[in-house]
């Protein structure tokens, strides 16, 4: 078989195997009177979530399960992703960006009768982010807060140790600081919170069945004036791709994550594909063990991809056009540095002109680089991690494709399935040296992207060096826009020149829905958990 058709063949075989399972399946919508939602409980089929109600112990993607019932201080406009009022009506920063004053909304009730939301609940919610077990994506930001000072019941000030230019992002629906009730904590403690957490959202917590689902009930007369069309909402766990498609076709779910290779079949069977408002998701492959800060005890000198030539070779082994055409169905936009888009600080338009020469698909040059680095054909072994996770349906197929491309240039690549929670733990503890893995991550401000991915204070530790540590520290202390752009450009140019990852494309997040149940849905794609604004899902009429 020709090398340039290997991935297409594997994708076709996968789709064919799924279709055999689905030939007899048909959607079974329920007839109801005009003007009513066709179902009382809207079911969203998801690849998986962290099965905990403790928002401070879960990563940003898993905030999906908190979006319906735990609100943030700021919101994201569902069409533009601009920061808008939510539990905070107004916010402003001091000139040095170290103090952020928020004016809170009055008259917001907590679920289950736990009283009104006030400043004390902001202090309490932030304190949860400081607990020893906290592993939330933004924990590094919340630990730089010197004080959350209460001015009065409806005014709080976040006093930061360093300038916090990305504070609105962290406080918004894109972040992970969820507002919960201090009164509930005082009365019931952690045990009561675990059983029935009180939030302020348009849905309230209903319950969960471990390994199966989590569900919510609509809040009537919500403070926002929003009344979801569906009385109940359920996230039902279904890690297997074929299972989620089957659930949609059988009417057992009404919306869900599907890889784009299954979109055509879903469309043929009467489903509809909805897309987020913005292309806000980056798709890349990462190298484990890139801990290049001098003296880091986790650094292992014998990791092959410590060598820049190996990282470049692995980039040149990947046929991005083929991946985009077949795995992502022709969708997506070019990306030249992982996590960077033209509207972000530090973006360099010259990357596009140099990308094909340095990164473009060139198996011959890839083999030459590997040989120069001391790895002739068959001598370099690489383990590729694959996992299933909500809002990232392409990961298993992408991992398989990467393995195929590596094998074609003489890399002995093997796939290994890993639980995504275990992968996150290995990343946090810098124990991922053995492996390479693909991921899909929501775009975020440049400073925050660098903090999360490329500093010793990060959760991910994708690639670290003394230069990145120094320049990130400089960026966090810089307020002037022109000076920030200069420092950010130094950082991102370095990431480009060092081949610190394998950047692929940026994508619009998409979901499949049954149009006889779901009439429409607007969400920005940049919220924590990708799929957000469940209260804006419109019932089909």
HELIX and SHEET records of a PDB file:
HELIX    1   1 UNK A    3  UNK A    5  5                                   3    
HELIX    2   2 UNK A    6  UNK A   22  1                                  17    
HELIX    3   3 UNK A   55  UNK A   57  5                                   3    
HELIX    4   4 UNK A   60  UNK A   63  5                                   4    
HELIX    5   5 UNK A   64  UNK A   67  1                                   4    
HELIX    6   6 UNK A  111  UNK A  113  5                                   3    
HELIX    7   7 UNK A  119  UNK A  128  1                                  10    
HELIX    8   8 UNK A  139  UNK A  142  1                                   4    
HELIX    9   9 UNK A  167  UNK A  171  1                                   5    
HELIX   10  10 UNK A  182  UNK A  195  1                                  14    
HELIX   11  11 UNK A  241  UNK A  250  1                                  10    
HELIX   12  12 UNK A  260  UNK A  262  5                                   3    
HELIX   13  13 UNK A  263  UNK A  268  1                                   6    
HELIX   14  14 UNK A  304  UNK A  306  5                                   3    
HELIX   15  15 UNK A  308  UNK A  316  1                                   9    
HELIX   16  16 UNK A  320  UNK A  322  1                                   3    
HELIX   17  17 UNK A  323  UNK A  327  3                                   5    
HELIX   18  18 UNK A  351  UNK A  359  1                                   9    
HELIX   19  19 UNK A  363  UNK A  372  1                                  10    
HELIX   20  20 UNK A  395  UNK A  408  1                                  14    
HELIX   21  21 UNK A  420  UNK A  428  1                                   9    
HELIX   22  22 UNK A  446  UNK A  454  1                                   9    
HELIX   23  23 UNK A  466  UNK A  476  1                                  11    
HELIX   24  24 UNK A  481  UNK A  497  1                                  17    
HELIX   25  25 UNK A  534  UNK A  536  5                                   3    
SHEET    1   A10 UNK A 203  UNK A 209  0                                        
SHEET    2   A10 UNK A 213  UNK A 218 -1                                        
SHEET    3   A10 UNK A 232  UNK A 237 -1                                        
SHEET    4   A10 UNK A  41  UNK A  46  1                                        
SHEET    5   A10 UNK A 255  UNK A 256  1                                        
SHEET    6   A10 UNK A 502  UNK A 514 -1                                        
SHEET    7   A10 UNK A 271  UNK A 287 -1                                        
SHEET    8   A10 UNK A 435  UNK A 442 -1                                        
SHEET    9   A10 UNK A 380  UNK A 386  1                                        
SHEET   10   A10 UNK A 411  UNK A 417  1                                        
SHEET    1   B 7 UNK A 203  UNK A 209  0                                        
SHEET    2   B 7 UNK A 213  UNK A 218 -1                                        
SHEET    3   B 7 UNK A 232  UNK A 237 -1                                        
SHEET    4   B 7 UNK A  41  UNK A  46  1                                        
SHEET    5   B 7 UNK A 255  UNK A 256  1                                        
SHEET    6   B 7 UNK A 502  UNK A 514 -1                                        
SHEET    7   B 7 UNK A 333  UNK A 334 -1                                        
SHEET    1   C 2 UNK A  74  UNK A  76  0                                        
SHEET    2   C 2 UNK A  83  UNK A  85 -1                                        
SHEET    1   D 4 UNK A  88  UNK A  93  0                                        
SHEET    2   D 4 UNK A  99  UNK A 104 -1                                        
SHEET    3   D 4 UNK A 155  UNK A 160 -1                                        
SHEET    4   D 4 UNK A 145  UNK A 152 -1                                        
SHEET    1   E 2 UNK A 518  UNK A 520  0                                        
SHEET    2   E 2 UNK A 538  UNK A 539 -1                                        
END                                                                             
